């Protein structure tokens, strides 16, 4: 049993050796060590099992390092090519897929979704029942003031939540509640057609309602391209970008590299899911969730982010034009996005006003995270990428996935 662990450690050190000199990339090496310290402190305190960290500047890795354990109980060290469930970090990939079709002239961003998916031609919105209604009446419906647009799906302004609030009971009955869809024994098309029968949680364009919009966007990709979402993503994005360890359902031969999922409960790490019991390996393998269904590695996803930072191109492969990528990190939601940076683009938050967020983050940076705890940011002005990959759900209030960003920015010269 000792040999595989030594091999894992050797591979981690080999990957680490690929990192460039941080000083040559504009970092104070001593101050950058604070990144190690903040991650290692959480691991030592039992607040995190392990992680992989990538910091890129000017296309080079200033940091590429594994920390802690992949599997605490069996003392298996984390490795830099560990595979992580990335949940909502899938949304940027699906948004890029849709924008590739947009650039081909297949649709306009302000086209109604119902033009391509007729089930969404007429929507209704759940609102509180009028005074004097029966106590068991949770809501009534009113017609949507306007159609859901494709841009609404990219910006979470379609009124499509994750099935909570007034509509919770009906969404639960329809088996459409919460972001986790990988265990469904049905296709994405089937799930989205059922979604169309349920009321929206807000009027299209009038609220930021985080939810199934990107899953519906993934189905739009299927309809417009004539390809299942997994095939489109593989042939048009993952293959060209050389991301071999990213996909929707994990091949069994890679199962040993799947990081164990832990949760913080009562202040202690609890083992929640591993390769012996995971829908990513043994599930129905039918529903390709564009909103939360991908797995990836730090190096793979780092290549995807580098493509965005480069304005849509990497290693001679162009997926999007620079103008389209620039459009992605404009604020498309006016003042509707109340979280973090107070501005949202096409697929992720954008930091147009650092003072609005009140944290150390570059102007013009953009990014998002995952229910499993990973986070990323891309900063065009600083030519900088930060990506923390780990597996923690529930997170018990841990803010490491935000604190790590501070330690990167404070180390810039």
Secondary structure, 3 states (H helix, E strand, C coil): CHHHHHHHHHHHHHHHCCCCCHHHHCECHHHHHHHHHHHHHHHHCCCCCEEEEEEEECCEEEEEEEEEEEECCCCEECCCCCEEECHHHHHHHHHHHHHHHHHCCCCCCCCEHHHCCHHHCCCEEEECCCCCCCCCCCCEEEECCCCCEHHHHHHCCCCCCCCCHHHHHHHHHCCCCCCCCCCCCCCHHHHHHHHCCCCECCCCCCCCCCCCHHHHHHHHHHHHHCCCHHHHHHHHHHCCCCCCCCECCCCHHHHHHECCEEEEECCEEEEEECCCCCHHHHCCCCCCCCCCCCEECHHHHHHHHHHHHCCCEECCEECCCHHHHHHHCCCCCCCCCCCCCCCECCCCEECCCHHHHCCCCCCCCEEEECCCEEEEEEECCCCEEEEEEEEECCCCCCCHHHHHHHHHHCCEC
